[in-house]
Amino acid sequence: MNHLKELALFHLLDKYAKDDNTVKAVFDHVRNIGLIAVVLGAAAWKQKHIGEGWVAVWDHATAAVLGFLGFGLAWLNHENLFSKVRRSSATRWIKVLVALLYMVAVGQLVQFLQAGRA
């Protein structure tokens, strides 16, 4: 019986799934998190593959620029998402669900970056 109740919780999302703008916004944010991961991953990779001599200066500068760009993009995405969540008419439970899913995605991104530096 509890299993059926758990499945019924997904029906709370049905009204949001019918709204194209909501679905587009969700996929935009997920795509943005992927792009942020690519930029920060490139920064981590560049930092691990430093050349010699003057090339090293440019390599460190490139890694720093990519790192700042990645964190800047992450901040923009974060602020955009939570401003939309605050303004939405969604129930408190849906807002909490969005926040939890966001924390899981960002947590996985941080784990990915830490694994790349090990």
PyRosetta script that sets phi, psi and omega in degrees:
from pyrosetta import init, pose_from_sequence

init()
pose = pose_from_sequence("MNHLKELALFHLLDKYAKDDNTVKAVFDHVRNIGLIAVVLGAAAWKQKHIGEGWVAVWDHATAAVLGFLGFGLAWLNHENLFSKVRRSSATRWIKVLVALLYMVAVGQLVQFLQAGRA")
pose.set_psi(1, -41.6)
pose.set_omega(1, 178.7)
pose.set_phi(2, -62.4)
pose.set_psi(2, -33.7)
pose.set_omega(2, 179.7)
pose.set_phi(3, -60.7)
pose.set_psi(3, -40.2)
pose.set_omega(3, 179.2)
pose.set_phi(4, -67.5)
pose.set_psi(4, -36.5)
pose.set_omega(4, 177.8)
pose.set_phi(5, -65.0)
pose.set_psi(5, -39.5)
pose.set_omega(5, 178.0)
pose.set_phi(6, -62.7)
pose.set_psi(6, -42.1)
pose.set_omega(6, 178.3)
pose.set_phi(7, -66.4)
pose.set_psi(7, -33.7)
pose.set_omega(7, 179.8)
pose.set_phi(8, -66.2)
pose.set_psi(8, -25.7)
pose.set_omega(8, 178.4)
pose.set_phi(9, -63.0)
pose.set_psi(9, -31.2)
pose.set_omega(9, 178.7)
pose.set_phi(10, -67.3)
pose.set_psi(10, -23.1)
pose.set_omega(10, 177.6)
pose.set_phi(11, -69.4)
pose.set_psi(11, -16.0)
pose.set_omega(11, 173.8)
pose.set_phi(12, -64.4)
pose.set_psi(12, -25.9)
pose.set_omega(12, -179.6)
pose.set_phi(13, -84.6)
pose.set_psi(13, -10.1)
pose.set_omega(13, -175.6)
pose.set_phi(14, -56.9)
pose.set_psi(14, -42.4)
pose.set_omega(14, -177.5)
pose.set_phi(15, -67.4)
pose.set_psi(15, -30.4)
pose.set_omega(15, 177.8)
pose.set_phi(16, -77.0)
pose.set_psi(16, -32.2)
pose.set_omega(16, 179.4)
pose.set_phi(17, -68.2)
pose.set_psi(17, -23.3)
pose.set_omega(17, 179.7)
pose.set_phi(18, -81.8)
pose.set_psi(18, -11.5)
pose.set_omega(18, -179.4)
pose.set_phi(19, -96.0)
pose.set_psi(19, 112.2)
pose.set_omega(19, -177.5)
pose.set_phi(20, -59.1)
pose.set_psi(20, -37.7)
pose.set_omega(20, -179.3)
pose.set_phi(21, -65.2)
pose.set_psi(21, -38.2)
pose.set_omega(21, 179.1)
pose.set_phi(22, -67.2)
pose.set_psi(22, -46.5)
pose.set_omega(22, 179.9)
pose.set_phi(23, -62.6)
pose.set_psi(23, -41.9)
pose.set_omega(23, 178.7)
pose.set_phi(24, -62.0)
pose.set_psi(24, -42.7)
pose.set_omega(24, 179.8)
pose.set_phi(25, -63.1)
pose.set_psi(25, -41.2)
pose.set_omega(25, 179.7)
pose.set_phi(26, -62.9)
pose.set_psi(26, -48.6)
pose.set_omega(26, -178.7)
pose.set_phi(27, -68.2)
pose.set_psi(27, -31.9)
pose.set_omega(27, 175.1)
pose.set_phi(28, -61.6)
pose.set_psi(28, -43.9)
pose.set_omega(28, -178.4)
pose.set_phi(29, -69.7)
pose.set_psi(29, -38.2)
pose.set_omega(29, 177.9)
pose.set_phi(30, -65.7)
pose.set_psi(30, -42.4)
pose.set_omega(30, 176.9)
pose.set_phi(31, -62.1)
pose.set_psi(31, -42.0)
pose.set_omega(31, 179.4)
pose.set_phi(32, -61.6)
pose.set_psi(32, -39.8)
pose.set_omega(32, 177.6)
pose.set_phi(33, -62.8)
pose.set_psi(33, -39.0)
pose.set_omega(33, 176.4)
pose.set_phi(34, -63.2)
pose.set_psi(34, -42.4)
pose.set_omega(34, 178.5)
pose.set_phi(35, -66.2)
pose.set_psi(35, -38.0)
pose.set_omega(35, 176.6)
pose.set_phi(36, -61.9)
pose.set_psi(36, -42.1)
pose.set_omega(36, 178.7)
pose.set_phi(37, -61.5)
pose.set_psi(37, -39.4)
pose.set_omega(37, 179.1)
pose.set_phi(38, -64.9)
pose.set_psi(38, -45.7)
pose.set_omega(38, -179.0)
pose.set_phi(39, -64.7)
pose.set_psi(39, -46.1)
pose.set_omega(39, 179.5)
pose.set_phi(40, -68.8)
pose.set_psi(40, -34.3)
pose.set_omega(40, 175.3)
pose.set_phi(41, -65.0)
pose.set_psi(41, -39.0)
pose.set_omega(41, 176.5)
pose.set_phi(42, -64.5)
pose.set_psi(42, -38.6)
pose.set_omega(42, 177.7)
pose.set_phi(43, -63.9)
pose.set_psi(43, -44.8)
pose.set_omega(43, 179.6)
pose.set_phi(44, -64.6)
pose.set_psi(44, -40.9)
pose.set_omega(44, 178.9)
pose.set_phi(45, -63.6)
pose.set_psi(45, -45.4)
pose.set_omega(45, -178.5)
pose.set_phi(46, -62.6)
pose.set_psi(46, -38.9)
pose.set_omega(46, -179.9)
pose.set_phi(47, -65.7)
pose.set_psi(47, -29.3)
pose.set_omega(47, 178.5)
pose.set_phi(48, -82.6)
pose.set_psi(48, -16.4)
pose.set_omega(48, -176.4)
pose.set_phi(49, -120.6)
pose.set_psi(49, 72.4)
pose.set_omega(49, -177.5)
pose.set_phi(50, -94.5)
pose.set_psi(50, 135.2)
pose.set_omega(50, 177.5)
pose.set_phi(51, -77.2)
pose.set_psi(51, -167.1)
pose.set_omega(51, -179.3)
pose.set_phi(52, -114.7)
pose.set_psi(52, 156.5)
pose.set_omega(52, 177.5)
pose.set_phi(53, 68.1)
pose.set_psi(53, -139.8)
pose.set_omega(53, -179.3)
pose.set_phi(54, -64.9)
pose.set_psi(54, -25.5)
pose.set_omega(54, 178.2)
pose.set_phi(55, -62.0)
pose.set_psi(55, -34.2)
pose.set_omega(55, 180.0)
pose.set_phi(56, -61.3)
pose.set_psi(56, -37.9)
pose.set_omega(56, 179.1)
pose.set_phi(57, -61.8)
pose.set_psi(57, -46.7)
pose.set_omega(57, 179.9)
pose.set_phi(58, -66.9)
pose.set_psi(58, -37.2)
pose.set_omega(58, 178.7)
pose.set_phi(59, -64.2)
pose.set_psi(59, -44.0)
pose.set_omega(59, 177.4)
pose.set_phi(60, -63.8)
pose.set_psi(60, -40.9)
pose.set_omega(60, 179.0)
pose.set_phi(61, -64.3)
pose.set_psi(61, -42.0)
pose.set_omega(61, 178.4)
pose.set_phi(62, -62.7)
pose.set_psi(62, -44.4)
pose.set_omega(62, 178.7)
pose.set_phi(63, -62.3)
pose.set_psi(63, -40.6)
pose.set_omega(63, 179.7)
pose.set_phi(64, -65.7)
pose.set_psi(64, -44.8)
pose.set_omega(64, 179.5)
pose.set_phi(65, -62.4)
pose.set_psi(65, -44.7)
pose.set_omega(65, 177.8)
pose.set_phi(66, -62.6)
pose.set_psi(66, -39.0)
pose.set_omega(66, 178.3)
pose.set_phi(67, -63.7)
pose.set_psi(67, -48.0)
pose.set_omega(67, 178.1)
pose.set_phi(68, -62.6)
pose.set_psi(68, -40.6)
pose.set_omega(68, 178.4)
pose.set_phi(69, -62.3)
pose.set_psi(69, -45.1)
pose.set_omega(69, 180.0)
pose.set_phi(70, -61.5)
pose.set_psi(70, -46.0)
pose.set_omega(70, 179.7)
pose.set_phi(71, -69.8)
pose.set_psi(71, -33.3)
pose.set_omega(71, 175.1)
pose.set_phi(72, -64.5)
pose.set_psi(72, -43.9)
pose.set_omega(72, 177.0)
pose.set_phi(73, -63.6)
pose.set_psi(73, -39.2)
pose.set_omega(73, 178.8)
pose.set_phi(74, -63.0)
pose.set_psi(74, -41.9)
pose.set_omega(74, 179.3)
pose.set_phi(75, -64.8)
pose.set_psi(75, -44.5)
pose.set_omega(75, 178.1)
pose.set_phi(76, -59.4)
pose.set_psi(76, -45.4)
pose.set_omega(76, -179.4)
pose.set_phi(77, -63.9)
pose.set_psi(77, -42.3)
pose.set_omega(77, 179.2)
pose.set_phi(78, -60.8)
pose.set_psi(78, -51.0)
pose.set_omega(78, -178.1)
pose.set_phi(79, -64.6)
pose.set_psi(79, -39.3)
pose.set_omega(79, 178.9)
pose.set_phi(80, -63.9)
pose.set_psi(80, -45.1)
pose.set_omega(80, -179.5)
pose.set_phi(81, -61.3)
pose.set_psi(81, -50.5)
pose.set_omega(81, -174.1)
pose.set_phi(82, -74.2)
pose.set_psi(82, -23.4)
pose.set_omega(82, 172.5)
pose.set_phi(83, -69.9)
pose.set_psi(83, -37.4)
pose.set_omega(83, 176.3)
pose.set_phi(84, -67.4)
pose.set_psi(84, -40.1)
pose.set_omega(84, 180.0)
pose.set_phi(85, -64.4)
pose.set_psi(85, -44.8)
pose.set_omega(85, -179.8)
pose.set_phi(86, -61.6)
pose.set_psi(86, -38.5)
pose.set_omega(86, -177.8)
pose.set_phi(87, -81.0)
pose.set_psi(87, -13.0)
pose.set_omega(87, -175.2)
pose.set_phi(88, -72.5)
pose.set_psi(88, 162.4)
pose.set_omega(88, 177.8)
pose.set_phi(89, -95.3)
pose.set_psi(89, 13.7)
pose.set_omega(89, -178.3)
pose.set_phi(90, -65.4)
pose.set_psi(90, 156.2)
pose.set_omega(90, 177.4)
pose.set_phi(91, -69.0)
pose.set_psi(91, 163.2)
pose.set_omega(91, 179.9)
pose.set_phi(92, -59.3)
pose.set_psi(92, -36.9)
pose.set_omega(92, -179.1)
pose.set_phi(93, -65.5)
pose.set_psi(93, -38.8)
pose.set_omega(93, 177.9)
pose.set_phi(94, -66.4)
pose.set_psi(94, -40.6)
pose.set_omega(94, 178.5)
pose.set_phi(95, -63.0)
pose.set_psi(95, -41.0)
pose.set_omega(95, 177.5)
pose.set_phi(96, -65.3)
pose.set_psi(96, -40.7)
pose.set_omega(96, 178.2)
pose.set_phi(97, -60.7)
pose.set_psi(97, -43.9)
pose.set_omega(97, 178.2)
pose.set_phi(98, -61.5)
pose.set_psi(98, -44.4)
pose.set_omega(98, -179.9)
pose.set_phi(99, -63.1)
pose.set_psi(99, -41.8)
pose.set_omega(99, 179.5)
pose.set_phi(100, -65.5)
pose.set_psi(100, -44.3)
pose.set_omega(100, 178.4)
pose.set_phi(101, -62.7)
pose.set_psi(101, -38.6)
pose.set_omega(101, 178.2)
pose.set_phi(102, -63.9)
pose.set_psi(102, -43.1)
pose.set_omega(102, 179.4)
pose.set_phi(103, -63.6)
pose.set_psi(103, -38.1)
pose.set_omega(103, 177.9)
pose.set_phi(104, -64.5)
pose.set_psi(104, -45.2)
pose.set_omega(104, -179.6)
pose.set_phi(105, -62.7)
pose.set_psi(105, -45.5)
pose.set_omega(105, 179.7)
pose.set_phi(106, -67.7)
pose.set_psi(106, -37.9)
pose.set_omega(106, 176.5)
pose.set_phi(107, -61.1)
pose.set_psi(107, -41.0)
pose.set_omega(107, 177.4)
pose.set_phi(108, -65.9)
pose.set_psi(108, -37.4)
pose.set_omega(108, 176.8)
pose.set_phi(109, -61.9)
pose.set_psi(109, -44.4)
pose.set_omega(109, 179.0)
pose.set_phi(110, -64.2)
pose.set_psi(110, -41.7)
pose.set_omega(110, 177.7)
pose.set_phi(111, -61.4)
pose.set_psi(111, -41.7)
pose.set_omega(111, 178.2)
pose.set_phi(112, -60.0)
pose.set_psi(112, -44.8)
pose.set_omega(112, -179.4)
pose.set_phi(113, -67.4)
pose.set_psi(113, -38.9)
pose.set_omega(113, 178.7)
pose.set_phi(114, -67.8)
pose.set_psi(114, -37.3)
pose.set_omega(114, 179.1)
pose.set_phi(115, -65.7)
pose.set_psi(115, -33.6)
pose.set_omega(115, 179.4)
pose.set_phi(116, -69.7)
pose.set_psi(116, -21.7)
pose.set_omega(116, -179.0)
pose.set_phi(117, -94.8)
pose.set_psi(117, -7.6)
pose.set_omega(117, -177.6)
pose.set_phi(118, -74.5)
pose.dump_pdb("model.pdb")
